[in-house]
Amino acid sequence: MSGLRVVPAYRHGRERLYVCREDGNNVAWYDRETGRVSLLAEDSADAVLHALKPFLTGPVTVGPPPVPTAAELARLTLHPDDDLAPNRPGEALLVALDRDPGPAHRLRPDPRRRALTAEQTVGGTLDGLEGAGWHTLHSVPLPGGDRVHHLVIGPGGLFAVHALYARRTRVLVADPMVTLGRHQAEPLLRRLRATADRATYALTAEVRPLLALVEPTEVTVTAQPRGVRVLRDPELADLARLGGALKPADVEALHGMARDRNTWGRV
């Protein structure tokens, strides 16, 4: 077999290298994360490995494609319009700003852009947990116009993460009130608990609320808030150390359920 070419592509957040014939049909693919070369035809192994040789980064397993799990099959049958996994951090705000960017010149910064910065900062950190067995969904819509900024699912459980822009600001947390600098206090923690309760109902699994503060100068917590974690954005990476709550199969099943938009229509 000759004339094979290697084409990189991304599927579900993973890079794959597809080996194609001259007519464009795939004969194999190489998943760098798992170190596996999946062959669609066993007699093509030598030619495929020769084509992939410049791209192989270590020992590989060669064989037929793995049998998909139940969660993977459910994901494959999910209509693209109902799949929340492609949502970017701050997806809802990006859409809103695209539809209505606001006046070009204004006396005060558009608060939506600060909120977007917060969600993008937090979302970027949470996406980095994928290698530790975690999945993150962004801008999960809830009935009534509410949403979960980030839903994180992993070995340590499920978290509904709310990103709050607090750059160069002192933050006071006095359950249920949160105060940013000289702004009026708001009962934010009460709303976070309510959002997590709605997510718990939808997924039939406990979802815990988490407040992520982006770039605060100082954080004062008068007493540990009831059931709510309060972290600065760099501390979110510590979630990777949590475990013992969910098995990998449970993580995948809950992720498959949560990414379906229809799951959230009944809360």
Residue pairs with C-beta under 8 A, 6 or more apart in sequence:
1 21
1 27
1 44
1 47
2 47
3 21
3 22
4 19
4 20
4 21
4 27
4 47
4 48
4 50
4 51
5 19
5 20
5 22
5 51
6 17
6 18
6 19
6 20
6 51
6 52
6 55
7 17
7 18
7 19
7 20
8 15
8 16
8 17
8 18
9 15
9 16
9 17
9 18
10 16
12 75
12 85
13 127
13 130
14 31
14 33
15 32
15 33
16 29
16 30
16 31
16 32
17 29
17 30
17 32
17 52
17 55
18 26
18 28
18 29
19 26
19 27
19 28
19 29
19 30
19 48
19 51
19 52
20 26
20 27
21 27
26 40
27 39
27 40
27 41
27 44
27 47
27 48
28 37
28 38
28 39
28 40
28 44
28 48
28 52
29 37
29 38
30 36
30 37
30 38
30 52
30 55
30 56
30 60
31 38
32 57
34 61
35 57
35 58
35 59
35 60
35 61
36 60
36 61
36 62
36 63
36 66
37 48
37 49
37 52
37 60
37 61
37 62
37 63
38 63
38 64
38 65
38 66
39 45
39 48
39 62
39 63
39 64
39 65
40 64
40 65
42 64
45 62
49 56
49 62
68 76
69 249
69 252
70 253
71 249
71 252
71 253
71 255
71 256
72 252
72 256
74 256
74 260
75 83
75 85
75 256
75 259
78 259
78 260
81 261
82 260
82 261
82 262
83 259
83 260
83 261
84 137
84 138
84 139
84 140
84 141
84 258
84 259
84 260
84 261
85 137
85 259
87 137
87 138
87 139
87 140
88 94
88 123
88 138
88 139
89 119
89 120
89 122
89 123
89 124
89 127
89 138
89 139
89 150
90 115
90 116
90 119
90 120
90 123
90 138
90 139
91 138
91 139
92 139
92 141
92 147
93 112
93 115
93 116
93 119
93 139
94 116
96 112
97 110
97 112
97 113
97 116
102 110
102 112
114 165
114 167
115 163
115 165
117 165
117 214
118 163
118 164
118 165
118 166
118 212
118 214
119 138
119 139
119 149
119 150
119 163
121 163
121 214
121 215
121 233
122 149
122 150
122 161
122 163
122 212
122 214
122 233
122 236
123 136
123 138
123 149
123 150
123 163
125 233
125 234
125 236
125 237
126 134
126 136
126 150
126 152
126 161
126 236
126 239
127 136
128 237
129 136
129 152
129 154
129 236
129 237
129 239
129 240
130 136
132 154
132 155
132 240
133 154
133 155
133 248
133 251
134 152
134 153
134 154
134 155
134 239
134 240
134 251
135 152
135 153
135 154
135 251
135 255
136 150
136 151
136 152
136 153
137 148
137 150
137 151
137 153
137 255
137 258
137 259
138 149
138 150
139 147
139 148
139 149
140 147
140 148
140 151
140 199
140 258
140 264
141 147
141 261
141 264
142 148
142 195
142 198
142 264
142 267
143 264
143 265
143 267
146 195
146 198
148 160
148 161
148 195
148 199
149 160
149 161
149 162
149 163
150 160
150 161
150 163
150 212
151 158
151 159
151 160
151 161
151 199
151 207
151 258
152 158
152 159
152 161
152 210
152 239
153 246
153 251
153 254
153 255
153 258
154 239
154 240
154 242
154 246
154 251
155 242
155 243
155 244
155 245
155 246
155 248
155 251
156 239
156 241
156 242
156 243
156 244
156 245
156 246
157 206
157 208
157 242
157 245
157 246
158 199
158 203
158 205
158 206
158 207
158 208
158 246
158 254
159 207
159 208
159 209
159 210
159 229
159 239
160 192
160 195
160 196
160 199
160 207
160 208
160 209
160 210
161 210
161 211
161 212
161 236
162 188
162 192
162 195
162 209
162 210
162 211
162 212
163 212
163 214
163 233
164 171
164 178
164 180
164 188
164 211
164 212
164 213
164 214
165 214
165 215
166 180
166 213
166 214
166 215
166 216
167 214
167 215
167 216
168 215
168 217
169 180
169 181
169 216
169 217
170 180
170 181
170 216
170 217
170 218
170 219
170 220
171 178
171 179
171 180
171 213
171 216
171 218
171 219
171 220
172 178
172 179
172 185
172 220
172 222
173 179
173 189
173 211
173 219
173 220
173 221
173 222
173 225
173 230
174 185
174 222
174 223
175 189
175 222
175 223
175 225
175 226
175 228
176 187
176 188
176 189
176 190
176 193
176 225
177 185
177 186
177 187
177 188
177 189
178 185
178 186
178 187
178 188
178 189
178 211
179 185
179 186
188 211
189 209
189 211
189 225
189 226
189 228
192 209
192 210
192 211
192 228
193 209
193 226
193 227
193 228
195 209
196 207
196 208
196 209
197 207
198 267
199 207
199 267
200 206
200 207
201 267
202 258
202 263
202 264
202 266
202 267
203 254
203 257
203 258
203 263
205 254
208 227
208 228
208 229
209 227
209 228
209 229
210 228
210 229
210 230
210 231
211 228
211 229
211 230
211 231
212 231
212 232
212 233
212 236
213 219
213 230
213 231
213 232
213 233
214 232
214 233
215 232
215 233
216 232
219 230
219 232
221 230
231 238
246 254
257 263
